[in-house]
Amino acid sequence: MKIGFNIRILHETFGELLNETFMDQTQFRLFLKMVHVSVELKQNLSFFNGDTFYVNIPAKVLGDCIIVTNTKEISITEQVKSKIEALVTK
């Protein structure tokens, strides 16, 4: 088992805006800091990893969201399945 770091952003009207699990704790911390800065400064949350992950949430929507983080155990099977799905969707 490996630990995954999950962030969910939920909005009353729009539903689940983001549900992302990071396998790398450093990447998770950086993303979480970016979310925190966006909320505090009332700026849009906009991120693109240059490949397959893009998110843009306007500040007025982000301010009304519930943001929840947690950790969860990820099995080897789930990790392999996730990597295979990523390759298939390219």
N, C-alpha and C positions, 0 to 999 in steps of 0.2 A: 504494500500500500504506500501511496505517496500523498502528501497533503496538498490540496488545491485551495486557492484563496479566491473567494467568490464575492462579487459585488452585484447588487440588484438595485435598480432605480425604478421606482413605481410611481405612477401618477394616477390620480383618481379618475380622470376622464380618459386618458390615453392608454391606461393599463401599464404593462411592463415595458419600459423603454430600453432597459439594458439588463442583461443577465449574463455576466461574463465570469469565467473561472480562469485564473492565472496559475500556472504551475511554478512560475518563478516568483519568489517572494519580493525580490527587488523591483521587478516590473510592476507587480501589484502595488507596492508602496508608492512608486512614482505615479501610477495612474490614480491612486487614491488621493495623493497630494494635489494632482491636477484637478480632480473633482472638487476637493475642498476649497481650493483657490477660486474656482469658478463660482461656487456658492457664496463664498465670503465677499468676493469683489463684484458679485452680481453680473458676471460675464457669461457668454455662451460657453457651453462645454463642447468643444470641437476637437476631434482627434482622428488621425488617419495614420495607420502603421506603414503606409507605403505599399501595401499588398492587398489584404483582404478584409481589414477591419476599419470601418469608418463610422463615426458617431458625431452627430451635431444636435445638441439639445439647447434651444433658446433659453436665455437666462430667466425669462418670466415663467417658463414651464418648469425649469430645474428648481426654482425657488419653491414651487408647490409640491415637489416630489418627496417621497420617503426614500431614503438611501440606507440600505442595510448591507453590512458585510459579515462574512463568516468564513470559517475554514471547514473543509470536508475532506474525508479520505477518498482518494481516487484509486481504483484498482488498476492493475496493469492492463487488463482487458479494456477498460474504458479509455485509457490513454491511447492504446493502439487503435481502437475504434475511432476516436476523435482524429487521430493523424490520418487514418485511411479516408475518413469522410472529407477532410481538408484536401487531400490529394484528388479525390473524385470530383469535387466541386470546382476545381481549377480549370 
